[in-house]
Amino acid sequence: MFRLWGKLMYNNHMIKDMTVCEESEDTRTHKIFRALEDICYAWDLGKPIWLDATIQEFQRHKKARFYQDNFIEAIDFDFLEIQVIEE
């Protein structure tokens, strides 16, 4: 089972969180993208853009933060953080 935890942070407080479970036999990358898409859909957010720094952070720590630079539209929170909690 693959689980991804998404958190919306504002002023160092978690304002929303959600865990997405994936049980498909897809690749890890596809599971991450699909889980992120599910989180964004549930919270009515545009899909963030994966910048090079975001990709490197995710590869090193299994965690990534998406700031205003990662979104096309304006956001009303500080960042969206995703973290792999089970593979």
N, C-alpha and C positions, 0 to 999 in steps of 0.2 A: 504494500500500500504506500502511496505517495501522498504526503500532506504538505500544504503550503499555507502559511499564516500571513494574512494581510492586515496591516494596521494603518489607520489614519492618525497622524499626530498633529497637535496644535498647541503651542506654548508648553512643550514638554509633557503634555497630557495625551493619552490615547482617547480619541473621541469615538472611534469605531474599530472593531476588529472582526475578523471572519477567518475561518479555517475551511479550506477546500480540500476534499479527499479525491484522489484519482486512482482508480483501480484498473485502468486500461493497460494494455500491453504496449502502448506507444513508447516513443523515446522520451528520455528525461526532458529534453528541450521542448518537445511538443506538450508534455504535461505541464511544464512551467508556464508556457504561453497560454494554454487553455485555462489554467487556474487563475492567472492574472486577468484574463479576459472575463472570467466568471465574477471575480471581485469587482472589476470596473463596471460591469453590467449591473451588479447588485447595488452599487453605490452611485450609479448614474454618472460615471466619470468617463472621459475620453481615454483611449489607450495611451499609456505613456510611451515615449520614444526611448529605446535602449541606447544611451550614449556610450562611448568607449569606456569612460570611467565607471559607469554603472555596470557594464559587463565584467570589467576587471574586479570590481568589488564583489560581485556575485560569485565569480569563480573562486575567489580567495576565501570568502566567509560564508557562503550559502545564504547570503543576505544582501539585499539591495535597497537603496532609498531613491525614490523618484521625487525630485524637487520641481519647482516651477519651470526650470529649464527643460525638463523632460515632457512637459505638457504643452500642447498648442494653445489651449484656452486657459483663462485665468483660473486659479484654484483658490479655495477658501480655507486651506489648511497649510501646514508647513511642509509636510512630506508624506508620501505613501511608502511604507516599508513592507517588503515581502521577505519571508524567511522560510527555507525548507526545514521542516521539523521532523520529517520521517521519510525515508526512502526505502 
